Each structure stands twice: as structure tokens, then as C-alpha cells.
Amino acid sequence: MKKTLLNALAWLTGASKTLISFLLPILASGTAELLTALLPIAMDVVSGLADSSKTGAEKRAAAVDEIKAAALQAGIKATASAVNLAVELAVAKMNEK
């Protein structure tokens, strides 16, 4: 299960397995499922804001607000920590491209 989650998160986020290995114990407390649900939303939101004329801080604030709203609409109880982590992972994935 742990290896499958590690591979899935590495594939989904594009993050290295080393980073995911570091984060996995943190995520094991139920946050993994939450983050797995939030990452596709975060990727869509972050990519939509990427070409915006907003500053980085404005983009981040908008992303957090949009992800929270989309999660709520989807019935996902998103914690602030999970939303922030989803934003960071989505930005990291966008920067790799």
C-alpha cells in the first residue's frame, strides 16, 4: 500500500520519490486521501492562474480560495494545511514543465 501510494503521488504530482518518501509519513494520517482528491483541483486552478497578470502572492491567495470553494462544492472537507500543500505541489509540477 505504501509503495503504491508513493508511486501514485510521485506520478500525479511529478515530485521526486525522495520528496514523497519524506512527506508520506505526514500524509499517512488520512491527509493522503484528502490530498489525492485536492491535487487534480489544484493542478487545474494553478494552471489557470499561471498566465494571470497577478503577483505571485495574489495568485497564491486566489488559488487557495478557488481550491477551497471547489473542494467544498465537491463535498471535500479540505483543511488549510492540505490546500496549502496541494498548491505547493501543483506549483512545483507547473515549474517542472
Secondary structure, DSSP 4 states (H G I P E B T S, - for coil): -HHHHHHHHHHHH---HHHHHHHHHHHTTTHHHHHHHHHHHHHHHHHHHTT-SS-HHHHHHHHHHHHHHHHHHTT----HHHHHHHHHHHHHHHHH-
